[in-house]
Amino acid sequence: MKKVLKIIFSIIALLISLIAGYFIYQLYVVPKLTKLDVPILSYPRQSVVYTYNIQSTNGVTATFGGQNMPATQITTELENDMKRIKSSGFDGIKLNYTFQANNYLADRIVLRASQQELYPIGTLEGFRAKPKDRGFNPEEMAQWQNFVRDEVNANKNTIYYWEIWNEPSIDLFKYGSPEEFVQLLKATYPIIKEANPNAKVIVTLSAEGRDNTGFEDKVLALDGGDYFDILSFHPYGANPYLHEDQVTEAIAREQALVAKYNNRWPLVIGEIGQPTSEVSEEEQARLAKFVYAEAAKNNLPVTWYYWSDERMPKNWIWSEGNANWGLVRHDGTERPVFNAIREFLK
């Protein structure tokens, strides 16, 4: 009996060692073996936001997109997503790195993306960390700078595009005043460049089809343009999110703006999308094709919001409970929008 128990315990110990070894290999060895070449393009031509929801993580299982999965299955799901994104013709993905949060899964996504030669675009966000009507205080700023340094350094072989904040001009993600946002840029830009001299720094100063805040002009008038490399804009309207006249108006406005400053920055549509909670799937597809055609006409890279509803719970609070912005539905099938933009992805 003792001999049998000894064999059983030995088998259990071996299994534990193999599992631990697998996770150590994935966590420490694989990232060091993965490296993307320094990109030739100033920004990926066609990219997609990889939005996901993860909850109830215990290190072994997690609730990913509303489904409880073992960690190994999440890895498989990420690998399959990145392969599918790459084979569809995208060359980049965009995802968030959140201040004062665990960004482990973001690192895993970046790893799987880079293995498919997809260039990640990391957004450094912190709007949950403070009231929206002010900038960071000195202590918070020091913590933010450490966060930026750590994330950029940890991903210096895979992430060459970093965006500072997310839509700082609108109430939902606001970062204080234009003056305070310029101070954030001044404090962040050199840290990114020091941690990765090959990195490009992106800023989105306009998140509206029409410039209703004046935030963009104020930041540039305060010399905020000295602290980023690429100017992004999100030409959203509302109800529905895409309005053809506002898209064309926003493109013309941004082109005039960069011309005013001697075309110092490449211009990109850093995010645009349309949920089917407001329009039919057919109308979503038509509007998307219009946006991509206008972008191609003006030689503008596009980042579509977002990849798949599979990665979001069906009762997600965004867009009145509908997580239905995706190119891919909850059941994994493609919406008509995917086919509508496919010609621009090749």
C-alpha positions in Angstrom: 0.0 0.0 0.0 2.8 2.4 0.9 4.5 1.7 -2.4 1.3 2.5 -4.3 0.9 5.8 -2.4 4.5 6.7 -3.1 3.9 6.1 -6.8 0.8 8.2 -6.7 2.5 11.1 -4.9 5.4 10.9 -7.3 3.0 11.2 -10.3 1.2 14.1 -8.7 4.6 15.9 -7.9 5.7 15.3 -11.5 2.4 16.8 -12.9 2.7 19.8 -10.6 6.3 20.3 -11.8 5.3 20.1 -15.4 2.5 22.6 -15.0 4.7 25.0 -13.0 7.4 24.6 -15.7 4.9 25.4 -18.4 3.8 28.6 -16.8 7.3 29.7 -16.0 8.3 29.0 -19.6 5.3 31.0 -20.9 5.8 33.8 -18.5 9.6 34.4 -18.6 11.2 32.5 -21.5 8.7 32.9 -24.4 8.6 36.8 -24.1 12.4 36.9 -24.4 12.3 34.8 -27.5 9.7 36.9 -29.2 10.8 40.1 -30.9 9.3 42.3 -33.7 11.4 44.2 -36.1 11.4 48.0 -35.7 8.5 49.0 -37.9 9.0 50.7 -41.2 5.6 52.4 -41.2 4.9 55.3 -38.8 1.7 53.5 -37.8 0.0 50.2 -38.8 -2.0 50.7 -42.0 -5.0 48.7 -40.8 -5.5 47.8 -37.2 -8.3 46.7 -34.9 -9.0 47.4 -31.2 -8.8 44.2 -29.2 -11.4 44.8 -26.4 -11.9 42.1 -23.8 -13.5 41.6 -20.4 -11.8 39.4 -17.8 -13.1 38.8 -14.3 -12.8 36.4 -11.4 -9.2 35.5 -12.1 -7.6 33.0 -9.7 -4.5 32.2 -11.7 -5.8 28.9 -12.9 -9.2 29.9 -14.4 -10.8 33.2 -15.3 -14.1 34.6 -16.6 -13.1 35.7 -20.1 -15.8 37.4 -22.2 -18.5 36.1 -19.8 -17.3 32.5 -20.1 -15.3 30.6 -17.4 -12.2 29.2 -18.9 -9.0 27.5 -17.7 -5.9 29.7 -18.3 -4.6 27.3 -21.0 -7.9 27.7 -22.9 -7.6 31.5 -22.8 -4.1 31.2 -24.3 -5.6 29.1 -27.1 -8.4 31.5 -27.7 -5.9 34.4 -27.9 -3.7 32.5 -30.3 -6.7 31.7 -32.5 -7.9 35.4 -32.4 -4.5 36.7 -33.4 -4.2 34.2 -36.3 -7.6 35.2 -37.5 -6.9 38.9 -37.3 -3.6 38.5 -39.2 -5.1 36.3 -41.9 -7.9 38.9 -42.4 -5.4 41.5 -43.5 -4.9 43.6 -40.4 -1.3 44.5 -39.5 -1.9 45.9 -36.0 -4.0 45.6 -32.8 -4.8 48.2 -30.2 -5.3 47.5 -26.5 -5.2 49.2 -23.2 -2.6 49.3 -20.4 -4.3 50.6 -17.3 -2.6 52.6 -14.5 -2.8 50.9 -11.1 -4.2 47.7 -12.6 -2.9 44.2 -13.4 -1.9 44.2 -17.1 -0.9 40.6 -17.2 -3.5 39.7 -19.8 -2.5 42.6 -22.0 1.1 41.3 -22.0 -0.2 37.9 -23.0 -2.2 39.4 -25.9 0.8 41.4 -27.1 2.9 38.2 -27.0 0.4 36.3 -29.1 0.0 39.2 -31.5 3.7 39.6 -32.0 4.0 35.9 -32.8 1.7 36.6 -35.7 3.7 39.7 -36.7 0.9 42.0 -35.7 2.1 45.3 -34.3 0.5 46.2 -31.0 -0.6 49.8 -30.2 -0.6 50.2 -26.4 -2.8 52.9 -24.9 -1.5 54.1 -21.5 -4.7 55.1 -19.6 -5.4 56.2 -16.1 -8.8 57.9 -16.0 -10.1 55.7 -13.2 -7.2 56.7 -10.9 -8.3 60.3 -10.2 -11.1 62.9 -10.5 -11.5 64.0 -14.1 -11.5 67.8 -13.3 -7.7 67.8 -12.4 -4.4 66.4 -13.5 -2.2 64.2 -11.3 -0.8 65.5 -8.1 3.0 65.1 -7.7 2.7 61.7 -5.9 0.3 60.4 -8.6 2.5 61.7 -11.4 5.6 59.9 -10.0 3.6 56.7 -9.8 2.3 57.2 -13.3 5.9 57.7 -14.6 7.0 54.5 -12.9 4.0 52.7 -14.5 4.9 54.0 -18.0 8.6 53.2 -17.6 7.8 49.6 -16.4 5.3 48.9 -19.2 7.3 50.4 -22.0 10.6 48.7 -20.9 8.9 45.3 -20.4 7.5 45.5 -24.0 10.4 47.2 -25.7 10.8 44.4 -28.2 7.1 44.1 -29.1 5.4 47.4 -28.7 6.7 50.3 -30.8 3.5 52.5 -30.6 2.3 54.0 -27.3 -0.6 56.3 -26.9 -0.7 58.7 -24.0 -4.2 58.6 -22.3 -7.4 57.9 -24.2 -9.6 60.7 -25.5 -8.6 63.3 -22.8 -10.9 65.9 -24.3 -14.3 64.2 -23.5 -16.0 63.9 -20.1 -15.8 60.1 -20.0 -12.0 59.9 -20.1 -11.1 63.5 -19.3 -7.6 64.5 -18.0 -8.1 67.9 -16.4 -7.5 71.1 -18.4 -5.5 71.5 -21.6 -2.6 73.0 -19.6 -2.6 70.0 -17.3 -2.7 67.6 -20.2 0.4 69.3 -21.7 2.1 68.7 -18.4 1.2 65.0 -18.6 2.7 64.9 -22.1 5.9 66.6 -20.9 6.2 64.1 -18.0 5.5 61.0 -20.1 7.1 61.5 -23.6 10.7 61.4 -22.5 10.2 58.3 -20.3 8.7 56.4 -23.3 11.6 57.5 -25.5 14.2 56.6 -22.9 12.7 53.1 -22.3 12.4 52.5 -26.1 14.1 55.0 -28.4 12.3 53.3 -31.4 8.9 53.9 -30.0 6.4 56.3 -31.6 4.2 58.3 -29.2 0.5 58.9 -30.2 -2.0 61.4 -28.9 -5.7 61.7 -29.6 -6.8 65.3 -29.1 -10.1 65.1 -30.9 -12.6 62.3 -30.2 -15.6 64.0 -32.0 -16.7 64.4 -35.6 -17.2 68.1 -34.7 -14.7 69.9 -32.5 -17.1 71.0 -29.7 -14.4 71.5 -27.0 -11.5 73.4 -28.5 -9.3 71.1 -26.6 -7.1 70.2 -29.6 -6.2 73.8 -30.5 -5.5 74.7 -26.9 -3.1 71.8 -26.4 -1.2 72.6 -29.6 -1.1 76.3 -28.9 0.6 75.4 -25.6 3.3 73.5 -27.5 1.9 70.1 -26.6 2.9 69.0 -30.1 6.5 68.9 -29.0 5.6 65.8 -26.9 4.1 63.3 -29.4 5.0 61.9 -32.8 1.6 60.9 -34.3 -1.6 62.8 -34.2 -4.7 60.6 -33.9 -8.4 61.6 -34.1 -11.6 59.7 -33.6 -14.4 61.1 -35.9 -17.3 59.9 -33.9 -20.8 61.5 -34.0 -23.6 60.2 -31.9 -26.9 58.3 -32.5 -25.5 56.8 -34.7 -21.8 57.1 -34.0 -20.9 57.4 -37.6 -22.2 60.4 -39.6 -20.8 60.7 -43.1 -20.8 64.5 -43.1 -19.0 64.6 -39.7 -16.4 62.1 -40.9 -15.5 64.1 -44.0 -15.6 67.3 -41.9 -13.3 65.9 -39.3 -10.8 64.7 -41.9 -10.7 68.1 -43.5 -10.3 69.8 -40.1 -7.4 67.6 -39.0 -5.6 68.1 -42.3 -6.0 71.8 -42.0 -4.7 71.6 -38.4 -1.5 69.7 -39.2 -0.9 72.0 -42.2 -1.1 75.0 -39.9 1.7 73.4 -37.9 3.8 72.6 -41.0 2.7 69.0 -41.2 4.8 68.0 -38.2 2.8 64.9 -37.4 1.4 61.9 -39.4 -2.3 61.9 -39.1 -4.3 58.7 -38.3 -7.8 57.7 -37.5 -6.9 56.1 -34.2 -10.4 54.7 -33.5 -13.8 54.5 -35.2 -16.7 52.1 -35.0 -20.4 51.7 -35.0 -22.5 49.4 -32.8 -25.5 47.6 -34.2 -27.6 48.7 -31.2 -28.2 51.9 -33.1 -28.3 50.8 -36.8 -28.9 47.6 -38.7 -25.9 45.3 -39.5 -26.4 46.3 -43.1 -26.2 50.0 -42.3 -23.1 49.4 -40.1 -21.4 47.7 -43.0 -22.4 50.6 -45.4 -21.1 53.2 -43.0 -17.9 51.3 -42.4 -17.2 51.0 -46.1 -17.7 54.8 -46.4 -15.2 55.5 -43.6 -12.6 53.2 -45.1 -13.0 54.6 -48.6 -12.6 58.2 -47.3 -9.5 57.1 -45.3 -8.0 55.4 -48.3 -8.7 58.5 -50.4 -6.8 60.6 -47.9 -4.1 58.1 -47.2 -5.1 57.7 -43.5 -4.5 54.5 -41.5 -7.6 53.3 -39.7 -8.2 51.4 -36.4 -11.6 49.8 -36.2 -13.4 49.6 -32.9 -13.5 46.6 -32.2 -12.7 43.0 -33.1 -15.2 40.6 -31.5 -18.2 40.5 -29.2 -17.1 37.0 -28.1 -14.7 38.7 -25.8 -17.3 40.8 -24.0 -20.2 39.7 -21.8 -23.6 40.0 -23.5 -24.8 42.2 -20.6 -21.9 44.6 -20.9 -22.8 48.0 -19.6 -21.5 49.9 -22.6 -23.9 51.1 -25.3 -27.0 50.5 -23.2 -26.1 46.9 -22.5 -25.1 45.9 -26.0 -21.6 44.8 -26.7 -22.2 44.7 -30.4 -19.6 46.8 -32.0 -17.6 43.8 -33.2 -16.7 42.6 -36.6 -17.4 39.2 -35.1 -20.7 38.3 -33.4 -21.0 36.5 -30.0 -21.3 33.2 -31.8 -18.1 33.7 -33.7 -19.6 34.5 -37.1 -18.7 37.5 -39.1 -21.0 40.5 -39.4 -21.6 42.0 -42.9 -19.2 44.9 -41.9 -16.3 42.5 -42.1 -16.9 41.7 -45.7 -17.6 45.4 -46.5 -14.1 46.5 -45.4 -12.2 43.4 -46.5 -11.1 45.0 -49.8 -9.3 47.7 -47.8 -7.4 45.2 -45.6 -5.5 43.5 -48.4 
